[in-house]
C-alpha cells in the first residue's frame, strides 16, 4: 500500500470510508467519538484543499484516509495526567479511518509518518479500543489526557524515534 495526498475527485470515496468507520465505531461500543456527524463533508473538503488529507491506496483503490498536520496542535497545548515525551517539533495524525477491506492501514500510516518525523502525536477516544490497540502495538507511548474542541477527553500518545 502507498500513501498520497488526496484530491477533490476522491471526496465521495473518502466520505464512504468515513461512513464505514463511523458505523464500525458505533457497533463496537464507541458511539460518541464521531457518531454519524464527524468528520463532516465540508471538513474533509477543507482538508483536501489544505493538502493535509492523505489516502492509503493500492491497485484496487483507496483503503484508508487520514489528516497529517505539522504541530503545534492547539488541542495538544495542555495535557493532563502526564506529559509529552518531549517538546520537539512533531507531526499529528488525525481522522484516521479504514475501509474495512484490507488490514494494516494504521501500520502503513504510522510507518509513513515515522519516515517523515522523529516525533508523532495522535489521540483517540477512551472507548476506541481498536485504535488504542493499534497505537500501542506500533510503539506509541500513552502520555496523558487532552481535550478536543468540543471539550471531550482523548487519550494522548506520542512516538519518538530518539
N, C-alpha and C positions, 0 to 999 in steps of 0.2 A: 504494500500500500504506500501511496505517496501523499504529500500534502502540498496544497497550493492555495493562493488567495482566491476567495470566491468571486464570482462575477454575477451581475444582475440577472442573467439568464437562468441562473441556478436557484433563484429565490424560492420558487414554488417547491422544488425538490427539497431544499433546506427546510422549509416550513413543514413539509411532510415528515422529515426526520424529527423535528422538534415535537410534532404531534405524537409520533410513536413514543418518544421519550417521556412526554407528559403522561400518556396513558400507562406506560410501564411504571413510572414513579407512583402514580395513584394506586395501581393494582398491587404494588409491592409495599404498601404501608407508608408512603411519603406523599400524601395528597396536598400538603401545604407549601412545598418548596416552589413549585411552578404552577400547579393547578393546570387549567387549560388556557391561562391568560398570559403566561410568560414563557419565553420572550415573545413580544408582540411582532407582527409582520413589519411594523414601522421601525422597531428597534433593529431588526435584522437588516432591513434596507439601509439603515444608517451605518451599521457595522460593515456592510459590503462597500458602501460609498467611502467610508473612512479607511478601508483596506485593512480592517482588523479581523474580518470574518475569514476563516480558513476552512477548507474542506479536506477530508480524508477520502481518497478515491483509488480505484484501480480500473482495470479494463472493463469491469462490469458496472461501473458508475460510482456515485458518491455514497459512502457508507457512514460518514461522520462529519460533524461540524463543531467548531469552537471559535471563540474570540480570543485572540492573542494580543495583549497590550503590554506596553512598557510601563513600569511603575514610575513614579509613585501612584498607587491607587488610593483614592480618598477613604475608601472603606477599610483600608489597612493601616490608617494612621494611628488608631487606638486599638490595642489588643489587651484583652483581659485574661486573667488566669494563666499567664505565661508571657513569653517574649519571643520575638522573631529571632532566628539564629544569627542574623547579622543585619546591618543597615546598608549593605552594598546595593547597587542598582540591581533590579530584578525584572523578570517578565511575569505576567499574570495570565493564567488560563481561566477563562470564564465561559459559561454557557456551553459546556461540552455535552454532546448528545450523539448517540449512535442509532443507526437504522434497525439494528437487531438482526441484520442479515449476515454479518461477519463478527468474529470475535477479535479482540486485540486492539480496539480503537484507542483506549486510554494508553496502552503501551506505546503505540505508534506516536500519538500526540506527545507523550512525555519524552520519548527518545528524541523526537524532533526538537522540542523546546530545550532539552538538555544540551543539544548540539549547538544551540544559539546563545546560551547564557549559563553561567555557573550558579545562578540563583533563580529559582522558580517559586512562585507563590500560587496557592489555589485554596479554595474554601468550598465547603459543602454543608448542607443541612444535616442536623443530628439524626434525622430519620432516613437519610440516604445511605443506607448500609452498603449497597453495591458500590457506590462511589468511594466511600471510606475504605473499603477493602482494596479497591484498585489503587487508590492514592498511596496507602501504606505499603502495599505489595511492591510498588515502584520506588520505594526508598525515601518517601517524604516523611518529615517529622511533624507530629502534631505540636503546634506552638501555643495554642490558646483559643480564645473566642473573639470573633469580630462581629460587627453588626452592619447589615446591609441597609440600603436607603430606606426601606420600609420599617426599619427598627428590629427586624427579626435576627436572631443569633445564627452564626455559622461557625463551624469548626474550621480553624485556620491551620494550614500546613505550609511547610517550606522544604524545598530540596536545595541543597548546596553541594556543589562539586568540589568544595575545598577539602 
